[in-house]
């Protein structure tokens, strides 16, 4: 039996909170919020394919932000976005 993406995100969020991993916790919360917003917009629960679309969109946003921050000479923000992208890519 395969676990749904949403169940995996929930379990990983609890684990991050137990471990005190602030970056992972905030990134997963953001992902869950984006999934919830998409469900509201569609007025239906998302299946795993829909969740993957949301995650892919979030990954692309991080890549775009990394490029923009690199051009703006903001290495601190580049590193933060790269760390978030790494977490998102674990689910893709």
N, C-alpha and C positions, 0 to 999 in steps of 0.2 A: 504494500500500500504506500503510495507516494503522498507526502505531506504537501498541502497547498502552500503557495507562496505566502499568503496572508498568515497562515498558521506558523510558518517558519519565521516570518518577520516578528510575530508576537513572541515566540519563544526566544529569539535572538535579542529582542528588546529586554525581556526579563533578565536574560543572562548578562547583558551589558550593564543593566542597573545593579545587579548583584556584584559585578566586578568593578563597578565605578568607572567604566569606560565612557567618558563624557562624549567624545566625538562619535563613537558608534551609536550611543543612545540617541543623540540629537539627530544624527543622519537617518536612523531607522524611524524615528518619530516623524521626521519630515516626509519620508517615503510613504508612511502610513497615512499621513495627512493628504498627500497628493492623490493617493489611491482613493481615499474617502471623497475628496473633491470630485474626482472623475466619476465615482459612483453616483454622487448627487447630480452631476451634470447629465449623466445618462439615465438617471432614475432607475437604475438596476445594479445589482451586485456584479462585480467584475469576476470573470473566470481567470485562470492562470495566464491565458493569452493576453487578456486585457491588462493584467498586472504587469506582464512583461513589457507591454507597450509603454506604460507609465514609467517603468524603471529605465527603459531605453531612452525615453525623452529626458528624464532626469540626468542620465549619464551624458547625453549630448549637451545639456545645459552646463554641466560641469566642465566639459571640454571647451565650450565656447568661453566660459568664464576664465579658464586657465589662460587661453590665448589673450583675452582682453587684459587680464591682470599682468601678464608677462609684458605686453606692449606698454602698459602703464607703469612698469617698473615697481610692482608690488609683490615681491617674492614671498612675503608673509601670507598674503591671500592666495597666491599660487599654490603654496604648500598645503593650505587648508583645503582648497578645492581638490587637489590631487588626492589627499587623504580620503575625502568624501567619495571621490570617484572610485577609489580602490574598494571601498566598502560596497558601493552600488554594484561594481563589476563582480563581486562575489556571488551575487544573485542572478547574474545574466549568463 
